[in-house]
Amino acid sequence: MYGWAITLAIIALIAAVLGFGGIAGALVDIAIIIFVLALIGSLILFVLGWKAAKGLGKRL
């Protein structure tokens, strides 16, 4: 998902340079939303993995 966010940000930058302000603004908004969702997903998976490893350590 980070790749999508970076790709959309680069396309938005190119669109802004070429003068397509409305499209660039929309792409930036979508890129920010995707980036935040990816960040939240990464944090959730990190916490779940940490808890699983901690529980596994107690069993060993």
Order of alpha helices (4+ residues) and beta strands (2+ residues): alpha-alpha
